[in-house]
Each structure stands twice: as structure tokens, then as C-alpha cells.
Amino acid sequence: MSMMIAIIGTMTIYYLAKKVYKKWSYPFFNPLLLSTTVIIAILYFINVPANTYIDQAKGITHLLGPATVAFAIPIYKYMPLLKKYFANIVVSISSGSLVSILSSFVIALIVHLNPELTMSILPRSVTTPVAIEISQGIGGLPSLTTIFVIITGIIGGVMGPYIIKWFSIQSPIARGLALGMGAHGSGTSAAMEYGEKEATFSMIGLIFAAWISLFWVNSLIPSLLLFIRI
């Protein structure tokens, strides 16, 4: 598989998935879920290893950097709102990060995961590059952490808008922070469907979640490690 085929093929599949979702807005037709499923099926039938595809399509991943930097413009635009609700943002994201880590830990205990797998699942609600660093630092498996992050992102990106609708959340700031905290990059993609303000605060939620999770790494997670070893 050549790099051009991998990149163009991925972009084409995602574009078509968005067209399908626009026409039939069912949860299982969400572009993230549908395009991922189609790509996995294609790789399976043409017998291409996942690592080969990831290596050839890494050009798309490199676009995450410029895309993230581009959010500096709308963040600057909404700086007065960011300053006004800064305390609310810190408290809500800190609480969300704490719930994410503790819920992951409880799930790991319930299904009797070994310590290595437990440490791999804890950073699942953080954007991939940061989650990988956290996983390495606490003794997890970065490759497994990546899978958990992707699964969390897809589920959050698919279910997030429906949860927002069910609870009648009208605040653009609350919508954005919830999607960014709960589903990182995938949530930001879903937030873009609402508007610029939601997308901006989703990115803010994603960034704050990464920073605060690094704090939990040095405070909460060592205590969880001791609990596992007892």
C-alpha cells in the first residue's frame, strides 16, 4: 500500500461517510464510526496489516499539529469568555478528568485486569499524544492506550450529541467543554457540527484535560498503583 493510496483513500472514505450521515443521521452512520469500520473491513479483505496502513497514512496524522495551532484564532476571539468562565472550566474539567480516571480504574478492577493493562486504560480520556506519554510514565502499554483512546473518542463522538440533546444542554460553552473533555479530538469534530463557539471550547476542554491529567499522574495515579499492589 502506497502513501498516496492510504491518504487519498482515507480522506475519500471519510468524505463519503459524512455524506451518508448528512442524508441518514443515525448513530451508527456517524462519520467517525462508519469510516473507521469501512477502513478496518477494507484492510481485512485486502490483507494489509494495520501497522502498514498506519505507517503509510501518517501524513494525515501530521496535519493534527497545524489544525490544533489554527484553533488559536477562535480561542483568541473568545478570550473574554474564557477569562469570565475560567474557574468554571477548571473545576468542570478537573472533575471530568477525575471521574474518567476513577471509572476506568473501577472497570479494570471489576474485570480483573492486571496492573499493566490497568495503567494502559487510565489515560483513555486524553488526546492520543498526551495519553501515550502518560501511559509510558505510569507503566502502561502505549499501543493499548492508543486503542482505548480511539474507542473512547468514537463512542463519545457518536453518543455525545445525543446525550446533549436528551439533557437539553443549550449553552455552547457547556456543549463544547463536554465534548472536548469526554471525547477529545473526536468530540471536537462533533462540536464543529454545532458551531465555532462549541468547537473552540471543545478544543479548550481537550487542552485543559491534558494538562489536568498530567497533574493527576503525579498525585492520584501513584495512590492507585499502591492500591493495586496491596
Residue pairs with C-beta under 8 A, 6 or more apart in sequence:
1 48
1 52
1 53
1 56
2 56
3 56
3 57
3 59
5 56
6 53
6 56
6 57
7 56
7 57
7 59
7 60
9 39
9 42
10 35
10 39
10 57
10 60
11 60
13 35
13 38
13 39
13 42
14 31
14 35
17 29
17 31
17 32
17 34
17 35
17 38
18 31
20 29
20 31
20 34
21 29
21 30
21 31
21 34
27 33
27 158
27 159
27 162
28 34
28 158
30 154
30 157
30 158
31 189
32 153
32 154
32 157
32 158
32 186
32 189
33 154
33 157
33 158
36 150
36 154
39 53
43 49
43 50
43 53
64 185
68 203
71 199
71 200
71 203
74 196
74 197
74 199
74 200
75 82
75 200
75 203
75 204
77 200
78 197
78 200
78 201
81 173
82 89
82 204
85 173
89 177
89 204
89 205
89 208
90 208
90 212
92 177
92 181
93 177
93 181
93 205
93 208
93 209
93 212
94 212
96 125
96 181
96 182
96 209
97 125
97 126
97 181
97 209
97 212
97 213
97 216
98 216
98 220
100 124
100 125
101 122
101 123
101 125
101 213
101 216
101 220
101 221
101 224
104 121
104 122
104 124
104 125
105 118
105 122
105 224
107 121
108 117
108 118
108 121
108 122
109 118
113 121
115 139
115 225
115 228
115 229
116 139
116 140
116 141
117 140
117 141
117 144
118 140
118 224
118 228
119 135
119 138
119 139
119 140
119 221
119 225
120 135
120 140
120 141
120 142
120 144
120 145
120 148
121 140
121 144
121 145
121 148
122 134
122 135
122 138
122 140
122 221
122 224
123 130
123 131
123 134
123 135
123 138
123 140
123 145
123 148
123 149
123 213
124 131
124 145
124 148
124 149
124 151
124 152
125 149
125 152
125 181
125 182
125 184
125 209
125 213
126 134
126 149
126 184
126 209
126 210
126 213
127 149
127 184
127 185
127 206
127 209
127 210
128 146
128 149
128 150
128 184
128 185
130 210
130 213
130 214
131 145
131 146
131 148
131 149
132 142
132 145
132 146
134 140
134 145
134 213
134 214
134 217
135 141
135 142
135 144
135 145
136 142
137 217
138 217
138 221
138 225
139 225
149 184
152 182
152 183
152 184
153 183
153 184
153 185
153 186
153 187
154 183
154 186
155 183
156 179
156 182
156 183
156 184
156 186
156 187
156 190
157 179
157 183
157 186
157 187
157 189
157 190
160 178
160 179
160 182
160 183
160 187
160 190
161 179
161 190
161 193
163 178
164 175
164 178
164 179
169 175
169 178
172 194
172 195
172 197
172 198
172 201
173 197
173 201
175 191
175 194
175 198
175 201
175 202
176 191
176 194
176 197
176 198
176 199
176 200
176 201
176 202
176 203
176 204
176 205
177 201
177 202
177 204
177 205
178 187
178 205
179 187
179 188
179 190
179 191
179 198
179 202
179 205
180 187
180 188
180 191
180 201
180 202
180 203
180 204
180 205
180 206
180 209
181 187
181 205
181 206
181 208
181 209
183 190
184 206
184 209
185 206
187 202
187 205
187 206
188 199
188 202
188 203
188 206
190 202
191 198
191 199
191 201
191 202
192 198
192 199
